[in-house]
Amino acid sequence: MQEGESITKAFARGLRAETKPSSVTVMDLAEPHRLQVNRWIYECYHTLHAGLRKLDVSDSRFRYYYDKYELGLADYVRSAIHANRVRSET
């Protein structure tokens, strides 16, 4: 839980600083986020990770989790994870 919260807070700092979710700095947060799922829950490929993040914006419970740190964070994290997936394919 602590690891996940640390990553979420780092995403929130990026959003507050108006750093683009497609920046290397923010995409580099998406990777440990994915690896945390991979390590603790199930194997999580980049494509699956990006698909799961659709929940962050469509399910109010997930949106609340992120947006309590910073309004708009759920969308920001989803965008960063999508950018990280695209980066993984190159």
PDB file of N, CA, C and O in Angstrom, chain B, residues numbered from 101:
ATOM      1  N   MET B 101       0.832  -1.193   0.000  1.00  0.00           N
ATOM      2  CA  MET B 101       0.000   0.000   0.000  1.00  0.00           C
ATOM      3  C   MET B 101       0.879   1.260   0.000  1.00  0.00           C
ATOM      4  O   MET B 101       0.607   2.221  -0.720  1.00  0.00           O
ATOM      5  N   GLN B 102       1.927   1.234   0.814  1.00  0.00           N
ATOM      6  CA  GLN B 102       2.806   2.391   0.914  1.00  0.00           C
ATOM      7  C   GLN B 102       3.479   2.695  -0.422  1.00  0.00           C
ATOM      8  O   GLN B 102       3.609   3.853  -0.820  1.00  0.00           O
ATOM      9  N   GLU B 103       3.904   1.636  -1.103  1.00  0.00           N
ATOM     10  CA  GLU B 103       4.548   1.811  -2.411  1.00  0.00           C
ATOM     11  C   GLU B 103       3.577   2.456  -3.400  1.00  0.00           C
ATOM     12  O   GLU B 103       3.940   3.379  -4.129  1.00  0.00           O
ATOM     13  N   GLY B 104       2.349   1.961  -3.415  1.00  0.00           N
ATOM     14  CA  GLY B 104       1.342   2.498  -4.328  1.00  0.00           C
ATOM     15  C   GLY B 104       1.007   3.941  -4.026  1.00  0.00           C
ATOM     16  O   GLY B 104       0.846   4.752  -4.939  1.00  0.00           O
ATOM     17  N   GLU B 105       0.901   4.264  -2.752  1.00  0.00           N
ATOM     18  CA  GLU B 105       0.592   5.641  -2.370  1.00  0.00           C
ATOM     19  C   GLU B 105       1.739   6.579  -2.749  1.00  0.00           C
ATOM     20  O   GLU B 105       1.509   7.713  -3.170  1.00  0.00           O
ATOM     21  N   SER B 106       2.951   6.107  -2.600  1.00  0.00           N
ATOM     22  CA  SER B 106       4.115   6.908  -2.980  1.00  0.00           C
ATOM     23  C   SER B 106       4.095   7.234  -4.474  1.00  0.00           C
ATOM     24  O   SER B 106       4.378   8.364  -4.873  1.00  0.00           O
ATOM     25  N   ILE B 107       3.762   6.252  -5.285  1.00  0.00           N
ATOM     26  CA  ILE B 107       3.675   6.454  -6.739  1.00  0.00           C
ATOM     27  C   ILE B 107       2.539   7.423  -7.063  1.00  0.00           C
ATOM     28  O   ILE B 107       2.700   8.319  -7.892  1.00  0.00           O
ATOM     29  N   THR B 108       1.401   7.243  -6.412  1.00  0.00           N
ATOM     30  CA  THR B 108       0.246   8.117  -6.648  1.00  0.00           C
ATOM     31  C   THR B 108       0.577   9.560  -6.291  1.00  0.00           C
ATOM     32  O   THR B 108       0.217  10.482  -7.023  1.00  0.00           O
ATOM     33  N   LYS B 109       1.260   9.756  -5.172  1.00  0.00           N
ATOM     34  CA  LYS B 109       1.636  11.116  -4.767  1.00  0.00           C
ATOM     35  C   LYS B 109       2.619  11.731  -5.762  1.00  0.00           C
ATOM     36  O   LYS B 109       2.575  12.935  -6.013  1.00  0.00           O
ATOM     37  N   ALA B 110       3.493  10.923  -6.320  1.00  0.00           N
ATOM     38  CA  ALA B 110       4.430  11.425  -7.330  1.00  0.00           C
ATOM     39  C   ALA B 110       3.671  11.844  -8.595  1.00  0.00           C
ATOM     40  O   ALA B 110       3.992  12.866  -9.201  1.00  0.00           O
ATOM     41  N   PHE B 111       2.666  11.057  -8.991  1.00  0.00           N
ATOM     42  CA  PHE B 111       1.818  11.451 -10.123  1.00  0.00           C
ATOM     43  C   PHE B 111       1.140  12.787  -9.811  1.00  0.00           C
ATOM     44  O   PHE B 111       1.089  13.670 -10.667  1.00  0.00           O
ATOM     45  N   ALA B 112       0.623  12.938  -8.593  1.00  0.00           N
ATOM     46  CA  ALA B 112      -0.064  14.175  -8.201  1.00  0.00           C
ATOM     47  C   ALA B 112       0.887  15.371  -8.276  1.00  0.00           C
ATOM     48  O   ALA B 112       0.484  16.454  -8.701  1.00  0.00           O
ATOM     49  N   ARG B 113       2.129  15.184  -7.873  1.00  0.00           N
ATOM     50  CA  ARG B 113       3.109  16.272  -7.985  1.00  0.00           C
ATOM     51  C   ARG B 113       3.333  16.652  -9.450  1.00  0.00           C
ATOM     52  O   ARG B 113       3.466  17.830  -9.782  1.00  0.00           O
ATOM     53  N   GLY B 114       3.373  15.651 -10.314  1.00  0.00           N
ATOM     54  CA  GLY B 114       3.522  15.920 -11.741  1.00  0.00           C
ATOM     55  C   GLY B 114       2.356  16.714 -12.295  1.00  0.00           C
ATOM     56  O   GLY B 114       2.542  17.641 -13.084  1.00  0.00           O
ATOM     57  N   LEU B 115       1.158  16.347 -11.880  1.00  0.00           N
ATOM     58  CA  LEU B 115      -0.034  17.062 -12.332  1.00  0.00           C
ATOM     59  C   LEU B 115      -0.016  18.503 -11.835  1.00  0.00           C
ATOM     60  O   LEU B 115      -0.285  19.429 -12.599  1.00  0.00           O
ATOM     61  N   ARG B 116       0.301  18.695 -10.555  1.00  0.00           N
ATOM     62  CA  ARG B 116       0.356  20.054  -9.997  1.00  0.00           C
ATOM     63  C   ARG B 116       1.416  20.907 -10.698  1.00  0.00           C
ATOM     64  O   ARG B 116       1.229  22.110 -10.879  1.00  0.00           O
ATOM     65  N   ALA B 117       2.514  20.290 -11.086  1.00  0.00           N
ATOM     66  CA  ALA B 117       3.594  21.006 -11.779  1.00  0.00           C
ATOM     67  C   ALA B 117       3.291  21.193 -13.263  1.00  0.00           C
ATOM     68  O   ALA B 117       4.080  21.792 -13.994  1.00  0.00           O
ATOM     69  N   GLU B 118       2.148  20.679 -13.700  1.00  0.00           N
ATOM     70  CA  GLU B 118       1.710  20.762 -15.094  1.00  0.00           C
ATOM     71  C   GLU B 118       2.683  20.069 -16.049  1.00  0.00           C
ATOM     72  O   GLU B 118       2.880  20.506 -17.183  1.00  0.00           O
ATOM     73  N   THR B 119       3.286  18.984 -15.567  1.00  0.00           N
ATOM     74  CA  THR B 119       4.163  18.169 -16.402  1.00  0.00           C
ATOM     75  C   THR B 119       3.295  17.284 -17.277  1.00  0.00           C
ATOM     76  O   THR B 119       2.369  16.641 -16.782  1.00  0.00           O
ATOM     77  N   LYS B 120       3.574  17.244 -18.548  1.00  0.00           N
ATOM     78  CA  LYS B 120       2.759  16.438 -19.474  1.00  0.00           C
ATOM     79  C   LYS B 120       2.830  14.967 -19.084  1.00  0.00           C
ATOM     80  O   LYS B 120       3.901  14.477 -18.726  1.00  0.00           O
ATOM     81  N   PRO B 121       1.697  14.251 -19.149  1.00  0.00           N
ATOM     82  CA  PRO B 121       1.718  12.829 -18.818  1.00  0.00           C
ATOM     83  C   PRO B 121       2.589  12.009 -19.764  1.00  0.00           C
ATOM     84  O   PRO B 121       3.010  10.903 -19.424  1.00  0.00           O
ATOM     85  N   SER B 122       2.859  12.550 -20.948  1.00  0.00           N
ATOM     86  CA  SER B 122       3.703  11.846 -21.914  1.00  0.00           C
ATOM     87  C   SER B 122       5.189  12.179 -21.737  1.00  0.00           C
ATOM     88  O   SER B 122       6.027  11.714 -22.510  1.00  0.00           O
ATOM     89  N   SER B 123       5.510  12.979 -20.724  1.00  0.00           N
ATOM     90  CA  SER B 123       6.927  13.286 -20.483  1.00  0.00           C
ATOM     91  C   SER B 123       7.621  12.036 -19.931  1.00  0.00           C
ATOM     92  O   SER B 123       6.989  11.185 -19.305  1.00  0.00           O
ATOM     93  N   VAL B 124       8.895  11.946 -20.170  1.00  0.00           N
ATOM     94  CA  VAL B 124       9.669  10.793 -19.689  1.00  0.00           C
ATOM     95  C   VAL B 124       9.549  10.680 -18.178  1.00  0.00           C
ATOM     96  O   VAL B 124       9.411   9.576 -17.652  1.00  0.00           O
ATOM     97  N   THR B 125       9.599  11.798 -17.479  1.00  0.00           N
ATOM     98  CA  THR B 125       9.518  11.800 -16.020  1.00  0.00           C
ATOM     99  C   THR B 125       8.235  11.129 -15.531  1.00  0.00           C
ATOM    100  O   THR B 125       8.265  10.313 -14.609  1.00  0.00           O
ATOM    101  N   VAL B 126       7.126  11.473 -16.146  1.00  0.00           N
ATOM    102  CA  VAL B 126       5.836  10.926 -15.702  1.00  0.00           C
ATOM    103  C   VAL B 126       5.651   9.503 -16.216  1.00  0.00           C
ATOM    104  O   VAL B 126       5.127   8.656 -15.492  1.00  0.00           O
ATOM    105  N   MET B 127       6.068   9.224 -17.446  1.00  0.00           N
ATOM    106  CA  MET B 127       5.990   7.838 -17.930  1.00  0.00           C
ATOM    107  C   MET B 127       6.837   6.917 -17.051  1.00  0.00           C
ATOM    108  O   MET B 127       6.500   5.749 -16.856  1.00  0.00           O
ATOM    109  N   ASP B 128       7.933   7.452 -16.528  1.00  0.00           N
ATOM    110  CA  ASP B 128       8.777   6.649 -15.638  1.00  0.00           C
ATOM    111  C   ASP B 128       8.084   6.323 -14.325  1.00  0.00           C
ATOM    112  O   ASP B 128       8.526   5.415 -13.622  1.00  0.00           O
ATOM    113  N   LEU B 129       7.025   7.020 -13.970  1.00  0.00           N
ATOM    114  CA  LEU B 129       6.199   6.662 -12.812  1.00  0.00           C
ATOM    115  C   LEU B 129       5.218   5.553 -13.186  1.00  0.00           C
ATOM    116  O   LEU B 129       4.855   4.729 -12.346  1.00  0.00           O
ATOM    117  N   ALA B 130       4.797   5.537 -14.430  1.00  0.00           N
ATOM    118  CA  ALA B 130       3.835   4.535 -14.884  1.00  0.00           C
ATOM    119  C   ALA B 130       4.427   3.134 -14.817  1.00  0.00           C
ATOM    120  O   ALA B 130       3.716   2.168 -14.539  1.00  0.00           O
ATOM    121  N   GLU B 131       5.710   3.024 -15.066  1.00  0.00           N
ATOM    122  CA  GLU B 131       6.329   1.688 -15.085  1.00  0.00           C
ATOM    123  C   GLU B 131       6.349   1.035 -13.698  1.00  0.00           C
ATOM    124  O   GLU B 131       5.959  -0.128 -13.601  1.00  0.00           O
ATOM    125  N   PRO B 132       6.776   1.706 -12.619  1.00  0.00           N
ATOM    126  CA  PRO B 132       6.692   1.063 -11.310  1.00  0.00           C
ATOM    127  C   PRO B 132       5.238   0.800 -10.885  1.00  0.00           C
ATOM    128  O   PRO B 132       4.965  -0.133 -10.130  1.00  0.00           O
ATOM    129  N   HIS B 133       4.323   1.622 -11.374  1.00  0.00           N
ATOM    130  CA  HIS B 133       2.900   1.393 -11.109  1.00  0.00           C
ATOM    131  C   HIS B 133       2.492   0.044 -11.707  1.00  0.00           C
ATOM    132  O   HIS B 133       1.831  -0.764 -11.054  1.00  0.00           O
ATOM    133  N   ARG B 134       2.897  -0.185 -12.958  1.00  0.00           N
ATOM    134  CA  ARG B 134       2.592  -1.450 -13.636  1.00  0.00           C
ATOM    135  C   ARG B 134       3.284  -2.616 -12.942  1.00  0.00           C
ATOM    136  O   ARG B 134       2.683  -3.671 -12.741  1.00  0.00           O
ATOM    137  N   LEU B 135       4.523  -2.428 -12.585  1.00  0.00           N
ATOM    138  CA  LEU B 135       5.284  -3.511 -11.946  1.00  0.00           C
ATOM    139  C   LEU B 135       4.728  -3.866 -10.575  1.00  0.00           C
ATOM    140  O   LEU B 135       4.831  -5.013 -10.141  1.00  0.00           O
ATOM    141  N   GLN B 136       4.147  -2.902  -9.899  1.00  0.00           N
ATOM    142  CA  GLN B 136       3.516  -3.185  -8.609  1.00  0.00           C
ATOM    143  C   GLN B 136       2.330  -4.135  -8.803  1.00  0.00           C
ATOM    144  O   GLN B 136       2.164  -5.086  -8.040  1.00  0.00           O
ATOM    145  N   VAL B 137       1.518  -3.879  -9.809  1.00  0.00           N
ATOM    146  CA  VAL B 137       0.412  -4.792 -10.123  1.00  0.00           C
ATOM    147  C   VAL B 137       0.986  -6.158 -10.482  1.00  0.00           C
ATOM    148  O   VAL B 137       0.499  -7.192 -10.026  1.00  0.00           O
ATOM    149  N   ASN B 138       2.015  -6.142 -11.295  1.00  0.00           N
ATOM    150  CA  ASN B 138       2.667  -7.376 -11.736  1.00  0.00           C
ATOM    151  C   ASN B 138       3.194  -8.191 -10.547  1.00  0.00           C
ATOM    152  O   ASN B 138       3.063  -9.415 -10.521  1.00  0.00           O
ATOM    153  N   ARG B 139       3.774  -7.523  -9.595  1.00  0.00           N
ATOM    154  CA  ARG B 139       4.379  -8.190  -8.446  1.00  0.00           C
ATOM    155  C   ARG B 139       3.338  -8.705  -7.442  1.00  0.00           C
ATOM    156  O   ARG B 139       3.490  -9.809  -6.918  1.00  0.00           O
ATOM    157  N   TRP B 140       2.291  -7.930  -7.168  1.00  0.00           N
ATOM    158  CA  TRP B 140       1.390  -8.252  -6.072  1.00  0.00           C
ATOM    159  C   TRP B 140       0.056  -8.859  -6.490  1.00  0.00           C
ATOM    160  O   TRP B 140      -0.605  -9.501  -5.674  1.00  0.00           O
ATOM    161  N   ILE B 141      -0.353  -8.671  -7.744  1.00  0.00           N
ATOM    162  CA  ILE B 141      -1.703  -9.126  -8.103  1.00  0.00           C
ATOM    163  C   ILE B 141      -1.655 -10.178  -9.208  1.00  0.00           C
ATOM    164  O   ILE B 141      -2.029 -11.325  -8.967  1.00  0.00           O
ATOM    165  N   TYR B 142      -1.212  -9.829 -10.395  1.00  0.00           N
ATOM    166  CA  TYR B 142      -1.129 -10.766 -11.522  1.00  0.00           C
ATOM    167  C   TYR B 142      -0.214 -10.186 -12.573  1.00  0.00           C
ATOM    168  O   TYR B 142       0.135  -9.006 -12.536  1.00  0.00           O
ATOM    169  N   GLU B 143       0.170 -11.029 -13.510  1.00  0.00           N
ATOM    170  CA  GLU B 143       1.043 -10.569 -14.584  1.00  0.00           C
ATOM    171  C   GLU B 143       0.336  -9.453 -15.349  1.00  0.00           C
ATOM    172  O   GLU B 143      -0.807  -9.599 -15.784  1.00  0.00           O
ATOM    173  N   CYS B 144       1.035  -8.356 -15.498  1.00  0.00           N
ATOM    174  CA  CYS B 144       0.404  -7.165 -16.055  1.00  0.00           C
ATOM    175  C   CYS B 144       1.261  -6.597 -17.184  1.00  0.00           C
ATOM    176  O   CYS B 144       2.208  -5.847 -16.946  1.00  0.00           O
ATOM    177  N   TYR B 145       0.912  -6.967 -18.410  1.00  0.00           N
ATOM    178  CA  TYR B 145       1.600  -6.433 -19.579  1.00  0.00           C
ATOM    179  C   TYR B 145       1.204  -4.977 -19.777  1.00  0.00           C
ATOM    180  O   TYR B 145       0.217  -4.515 -19.204  1.00  0.00           O
ATOM    181  N   HIS B 146       1.959  -4.266 -20.572  1.00  0.00           N
ATOM    182  CA  HIS B 146       1.676  -2.856 -20.820  1.00  0.00           C
ATOM    183  C   HIS B 146       0.268  -2.637 -21.370  1.00  0.00           C
ATOM    184  O   HIS B 146      -0.428  -1.710 -20.956  1.00  0.00           O
ATOM    185  N   THR B 147      -0.146  -3.486 -22.296  1.00  0.00           N
ATOM    186  CA  THR B 147      -1.478  -3.340 -22.885  1.00  0.00           C
ATOM    187  C   THR B 147      -2.573  -3.563 -21.849  1.00  0.00           C
ATOM    188  O   THR B 147      -3.556  -2.824 -21.809  1.00  0.00           O
ATOM    189  N   LEU B 148      -2.402  -4.581 -21.015  1.00  0.00           N
ATOM    190  CA  LEU B 148      -3.382  -4.836 -19.948  1.00  0.00           C
ATOM    191  C   LEU B 148      -3.407  -3.673 -18.972  1.00  0.00           C
ATOM    192  O   LEU B 148      -4.479  -3.229 -18.560  1.00  0.00           O
ATOM    193  N   HIS B 149      -2.258  -3.185 -18.606  1.00  0.00           N
ATOM    194  CA  HIS B 149      -2.166  -2.058 -17.676  1.00  0.00           C
ATOM    195  C   HIS B 149      -2.932  -0.856 -18.215  1.00  0.00           C
ATOM    196  O   HIS B 149      -3.687  -0.218 -17.481  1.00  0.00           O
ATOM    197  N   ALA B 150      -2.743  -0.550 -19.483  1.00  0.00           N
ATOM    198  CA  ALA B 150      -3.456   0.576 -20.090  1.00  0.00           C
ATOM    199  C   ALA B 150      -4.967   0.325 -20.103  1.00  0.00           C
ATOM    200  O   ALA B 150      -5.752   1.244 -19.867  1.00  0.00           O
ATOM    201  N   GLY B 151      -5.369  -0.901 -20.373  1.00  0.00           N
ATOM    202  CA  GLY B 151      -6.791  -1.234 -20.370  1.00  0.00           C
ATOM    203  C   GLY B 151      -7.406  -1.122 -18.992  1.00  0.00           C
ATOM    204  O   GLY B 151      -8.535  -0.652 -18.849  1.00  0.00           O
ATOM    205  N   LEU B 152      -6.678  -1.550 -17.982  1.00  0.00           N
ATOM    206  CA  LEU B 152      -7.174  -1.456 -16.611  1.00  0.00           C
ATOM    207  C   LEU B 152      -7.379  -0.013 -16.184  1.00  0.00           C
ATOM    208  O   LEU B 152      -8.268   0.279 -15.384  1.00  0.00           O
ATOM    209  N   ARG B 153      -6.584   0.868 -16.699  1.00  0.00           N
ATOM    210  CA  ARG B 153      -6.675   2.260 -16.282  1.00  0.00           C
ATOM    211  C   ARG B 153      -7.944   2.926 -16.796  1.00  0.00           C
ATOM    212  O   ARG B 153      -8.302   4.012 -16.338  1.00  0.00           O
ATOM    213  N   LYS B 154      -8.620   2.294 -17.731  1.00  0.00           N
ATOM    214  CA  LYS B 154      -9.924   2.813 -18.140  1.00  0.00           C
ATOM    215  C   LYS B 154     -10.874   2.812 -16.946  1.00  0.00           C
ATOM    216  O   LYS B 154     -11.780   3.640 -16.864  1.00  0.00           O
ATOM    217  N   LEU B 155     -10.660   1.874 -16.020  1.00  0.00           N
ATOM    218  CA  LEU B 155     -11.473   1.842 -14.803  1.00  0.00           C
ATOM    219  C   LEU B 155     -11.288   3.107 -13.971  1.00  0.00           C
ATOM    220  O   LEU B 155     -12.219   3.577 -13.318  1.00  0.00           O
ATOM    221  N   ASP B 156     -10.083   3.644 -14.005  1.00  0.00           N
ATOM    222  CA  ASP B 156      -9.791   4.830 -13.210  1.00  0.00           C
ATOM    223  C   ASP B 156     -10.688   6.003 -13.573  1.00  0.00           C
ATOM    224  O   ASP B 156     -10.980   6.851 -12.730  1.00  0.00           O
ATOM    225  N   VAL B 157     -11.115   6.051 -14.798  1.00  0.00           N
ATOM    226  CA  VAL B 157     -11.942   7.171 -15.229  1.00  0.00           C
ATOM    227  C   VAL B 157     -13.410   6.793 -15.381  1.00  0.00           C
ATOM    228  O   VAL B 157     -14.268   7.675 -15.391  1.00  0.00           O
ATOM    229  N   SER B 158     -13.717   5.511 -15.499  1.00  0.00           N
ATOM    230  CA  SER B 158     -15.111   5.115 -15.709  1.00  0.00           C
ATOM    231  C   SER B 158     -15.800   4.617 -14.442  1.00  0.00           C
ATOM    232  O   SER B 158     -17.029   4.645 -14.364  1.00  0.00           O
ATOM    233  N   ASP B 159     -15.045   4.170 -13.463  1.00  0.00           N
ATOM    234  CA  ASP B 159     -15.622   3.662 -12.219  1.00  0.00           C
ATOM    235  C   ASP B 159     -15.383   4.709 -11.125  1.00  0.00           C
ATOM    236  O   ASP B 159     -14.241   5.075 -10.848  1.00  0.00           O
ATOM    237  N   SER B 160     -16.442   5.174 -10.523  1.00  0.00           N
ATOM    238  CA  SER B 160     -16.332   6.258  -9.547  1.00  0.00           C
ATOM    239  C   SER B 160     -15.447   5.906  -8.359  1.00  0.00           C
ATOM    240  O   SER B 160     -14.835   6.795  -7.765  1.00  0.00           O
ATOM    241  N   ARG B 161     -15.367   4.628  -8.001  1.00  0.00           N
ATOM    242  CA  ARG B 161     -14.498   4.235  -6.873  1.00  0.00           C
ATOM    243  C   ARG B 161     -13.035   4.455  -7.205  1.00  0.00           C
ATOM    244  O   ARG B 161     -12.278   4.959  -6.376  1.00  0.00           O
ATOM    245  N   PHE B 162     -12.630   4.083  -8.406  1.00  0.00           N
ATOM    246  CA  PHE B 162     -11.248   4.274  -8.821  1.00  0.00           C
ATOM    247  C   PHE B 162     -10.951   5.764  -9.017  1.00  0.00           C
ATOM    248  O   PHE B 162      -9.901   6.260  -8.610  1.00  0.00           O
ATOM    249  N   ARG B 163     -11.894   6.464  -9.648  1.00  0.00           N
ATOM    250  CA  ARG B 163     -11.711   7.899  -9.862  1.00  0.00           C
ATOM    251  C   ARG B 163     -11.550   8.605  -8.517  1.00  0.00           C
ATOM    252  O   ARG B 163     -10.686   9.471  -8.376  1.00  0.00           O
ATOM    253  N   TYR B 164     -12.355   8.252  -7.544  1.00  0.00           N
ATOM    254  CA  TYR B 164     -12.268   8.870  -6.223  1.00  0.00           C
ATOM    255  C   TYR B 164     -10.892   8.634  -5.604  1.00  0.00           C
ATOM    256  O   TYR B 164     -10.306   9.550  -5.026  1.00  0.00           O
ATOM    257  N   TYR B 165     -10.374   7.410  -5.722  1.00  0.00           N
ATOM    258  CA  TYR B 165      -9.068   7.099  -5.137  1.00  0.00           C
ATOM    259  C   TYR B 165      -8.014   8.084  -5.640  1.00  0.00           C
ATOM    260  O   TYR B 165      -7.263   8.645  -4.843  1.00  0.00           O
ATOM    261  N   TYR B 166      -7.955   8.295  -6.937  1.00  0.00           N
ATOM    262  CA  TYR B 166      -6.935   9.177  -7.499  1.00  0.00           C
ATOM    263  C   TYR B 166      -7.270  10.648  -7.281  1.00  0.00           C
ATOM    264  O   TYR B 166      -6.402  11.429  -6.890  1.00  0.00           O
ATOM    265  N   ASP B 167      -8.509  11.028  -7.527  1.00  0.00           N
ATOM    266  CA  ASP B 167      -8.872  12.438  -7.483  1.00  0.00           C
ATOM    267  C   ASP B 167      -8.872  13.008  -6.068  1.00  0.00           C
ATOM    268  O   ASP B 167      -8.896  14.227  -5.899  1.00  0.00           O
ATOM    269  N   LYS B 168      -8.846  12.148  -5.048  1.00  0.00           N
ATOM    270  CA  LYS B 168      -8.735  12.678  -3.680  1.00  0.00           C
ATOM    271  C   LYS B 168      -7.334  13.259  -3.446  1.00  0.00           C
ATOM    272  O   LYS B 168      -7.149  14.096  -2.562  1.00  0.00           O
ATOM    273  N   TYR B 169      -6.360  12.822  -4.229  1.00  0.00           N
ATOM    274  CA  TYR B 169      -5.014  13.384  -4.138  1.00  0.00           C
ATOM    275  C   TYR B 169      -4.914  14.701  -4.895  1.00  0.00           C
ATOM    276  O   TYR B 169      -4.261  15.641  -4.442  1.00  0.00           O
ATOM    277  N   GLU B 170      -5.560  14.759  -6.039  1.00  0.00           N
ATOM    278  CA  GLU B 170      -5.540  15.948  -6.888  1.00  0.00           C
ATOM    279  C   GLU B 170      -6.649  15.791  -7.925  1.00  0.00           C
ATOM    280  O   GLU B 170      -6.715  14.774  -8.615  1.00  0.00           O
ATOM    281  N   LEU B 171      -7.506  16.777  -8.035  1.00  0.00           N
ATOM    282  CA  LEU B 171      -8.602  16.714  -8.992  1.00  0.00           C
ATOM    283  C   LEU B 171      -8.041  16.546 -10.403  1.00  0.00           C
ATOM    284  O   LEU B 171      -7.170  17.304 -10.831  1.00  0.00           O
ATOM    285  N   GLY B 172      -8.548  15.550 -11.111  1.00  0.00           N
ATOM    286  CA  GLY B 172      -8.082  15.265 -12.466  1.00  0.00           C
ATOM    287  C   GLY B 172      -6.974  14.230 -12.521  1.00  0.00           C
ATOM    288  O   GLY B 172      -6.485  13.896 -13.601  1.00  0.00           O
ATOM    289  N   LEU B 173      -6.570  13.716 -11.353  1.00  0.00           N
ATOM    290  CA  LEU B 173      -5.448  12.781 -11.325  1.00  0.00           C
ATOM    291  C   LEU B 173      -5.775  11.459 -12.020  1.00  0.00           C
ATOM    292  O   LEU B 173      -4.897  10.874 -12.653  1.00  0.00           O
ATOM    293  N   ALA B 174      -6.993  10.983 -11.919  1.00  0.00           N
ATOM    294  CA  ALA B 174      -7.349   9.717 -12.577  1.00  0.00           C
ATOM    295  C   ALA B 174      -7.095   9.807 -14.078  1.00  0.00           C
ATOM    296  O   ALA B 174      -6.536   8.885 -14.670  1.00  0.00           O
ATOM    297  N   ASP B 175      -7.501  10.910 -14.690  1.00  0.00           N
ATOM    298  CA  ASP B 175      -7.276  11.095 -16.129  1.00  0.00           C
ATOM    299  C   ASP B 175      -5.786  11.222 -16.437  1.00  0.00           C
ATOM    300  O   ASP B 175      -5.305  10.699 -17.442  1.00  0.00           O
ATOM    301  N   TYR B 176      -5.073  11.911 -15.578  1.00  0.00           N
ATOM    302  CA  TYR B 176      -3.635  12.129 -15.757  1.00  0.00           C
ATOM    303  C   TYR B 176      -2.879  10.800 -15.709  1.00  0.00           C
ATOM    304  O   TYR B 176      -2.030  10.532 -16.559  1.00  0.00           O
ATOM    305  N   VAL B 177      -3.192   9.972 -14.712  1.00  0.00           N
ATOM    306  CA  VAL B 177      -2.537   8.667 -14.577  1.00  0.00           C
ATOM    307  C   VAL B 177      -2.859   7.797 -15.790  1.00  0.00           C
ATOM    308  O   VAL B 177      -1.977   7.137 -16.341  1.00  0.00           O
ATOM    309  N   ARG B 178      -4.118   7.800 -16.200  1.00  0.00           N
ATOM    310  CA  ARG B 178      -4.504   7.012 -17.378  1.00  0.00           C
ATOM    311  C   ARG B 178      -3.703   7.454 -18.600  1.00  0.00           C
ATOM    312  O   ARG B 178      -3.226   6.617 -19.367  1.00  0.00           O
ATOM    313  N   SER B 179      -3.557   8.750 -18.782  1.00  0.00           N
ATOM    314  CA  SER B 179      -2.795   9.265 -19.926  1.00  0.00           C
ATOM    315  C   SER B 179      -1.320   8.877 -19.841  1.00  0.00           C
ATOM    316  O   SER B 179      -0.715   8.522 -20.853  1.00  0.00           O
ATOM    317  N   ALA B 180      -0.747   8.941 -18.664  1.00  0.00           N
ATOM    318  CA  ALA B 180       0.664   8.565 -18.483  1.00  0.00           C
ATOM    319  C   ALA B 180       0.876   7.084 -18.767  1.00  0.00           C
ATOM    320  O   ALA B 180       1.870   6.699 -19.384  1.00  0.00           O
ATOM    321  N   ILE B 181      -0.050   6.267 -18.320  1.00  0.00           N
ATOM    322  CA  ILE B 181       0.071   4.822 -18.530  1.00  0.00           C
ATOM    323  C   ILE B 181      -0.113   4.487 -20.010  1.00  0.00           C
ATOM    324  O   ILE B 181       0.559   3.603 -20.540  1.00  0.00           O
ATOM    325  N   HIS B 182      -1.021   5.192 -20.668  1.00  0.00           N
ATOM    326  CA  HIS B 182      -1.183   4.998 -22.114  1.00  0.00           C
ATOM    327  C   HIS B 182       0.116   5.379 -22.840  1.00  0.00           C
ATOM    328  O   HIS B 182       0.576   4.650 -23.719  1.00  0.00           O
ATOM    329  N   ALA B 183       0.699   6.515 -22.469  1.00  0.00           N
ATOM    330  CA  ALA B 183       1.953   6.954 -23.086  1.00  0.00           C
ATOM    331  C   ALA B 183       3.069   5.938 -22.833  1.00  0.00           C
ATOM    332  O   ALA B 183       3.888   5.674 -23.713  1.00  0.00           O
ATOM    333  N   ASN B 184       3.093   5.379 -21.637  1.00  0.00           N
ATOM    334  CA  ASN B 184       4.105   4.366 -21.304  1.00  0.00           C
ATOM    335  C   ASN B 184       3.907   3.104 -22.145  1.00  0.00           C
ATOM    336  O   ASN B 184       4.881   2.473 -22.555  1.00  0.00           O
ATOM    337  N   ARG B 185       2.656   2.735 -22.401  1.00  0.00           N
ATOM    338  CA  ARG B 185       2.381   1.569 -23.256  1.00  0.00           C
ATOM    339  C   ARG B 185       2.898   1.819 -24.662  1.00  0.00           C
ATOM    340  O   ARG B 185       3.548   0.956 -25.252  1.00  0.00           O
ATOM    341  N   VAL B 186       2.611   2.996 -25.199  1.00  0.00           N
ATOM    342  CA  VAL B 186       3.089   3.353 -26.533  1.00  0.00           C
ATOM    343  C   VAL B 186       4.610   3.331 -26.564  1.00  0.00           C
ATOM    344  O   VAL B 186       5.201   2.817 -27.513  1.00  0.00           O
ATOM    345  N   ARG B 187       5.239   3.873 -25.555  1.00  0.00           N
ATOM    346  CA  ARG B 187       6.695   3.884 -25.478  1.00  0.00           C
ATOM    347  C   ARG B 187       7.253   2.451 -25.455  1.00  0.00           C
ATOM    348  O   ARG B 187       8.300   2.187 -26.044  1.00  0.00           O
ATOM    349  N   SER B 188       6.568   1.546 -24.789  1.00  0.00           N
ATOM    350  CA  SER B 188       7.056   0.159 -24.682  1.00  0.00           C
ATOM    351  C   SER B 188       7.031  -0.561 -26.020  1.00  0.00           C
ATOM    352  O   SER B 188       7.723  -1.564 -26.199  1.00  0.00           O
ATOM    353  N   GLU B 189       6.245  -0.063 -26.955  1.00  0.00           N
ATOM    354  CA  GLU B 189       6.108  -0.700 -28.265  1.00  0.00           C
ATOM    355  C   GLU B 189       7.151  -0.213 -29.266  1.00  0.00           C
ATOM    356  O   GLU B 189       7.232  -0.736 -30.377  1.00  0.00           O
ATOM    357  N   THR B 190       7.941   0.771 -28.887  1.00  0.00           N
ATOM    358  CA  THR B 190       8.926   1.316 -29.831  1.00  0.00           C
ATOM    359  C   THR B 190      10.301   0.762 -29.577  1.00  0.00           C
ATOM    360  O   THR B 190      11.248   1.114 -30.281  1.00  0.00           O
TER     361      THR B 190
END
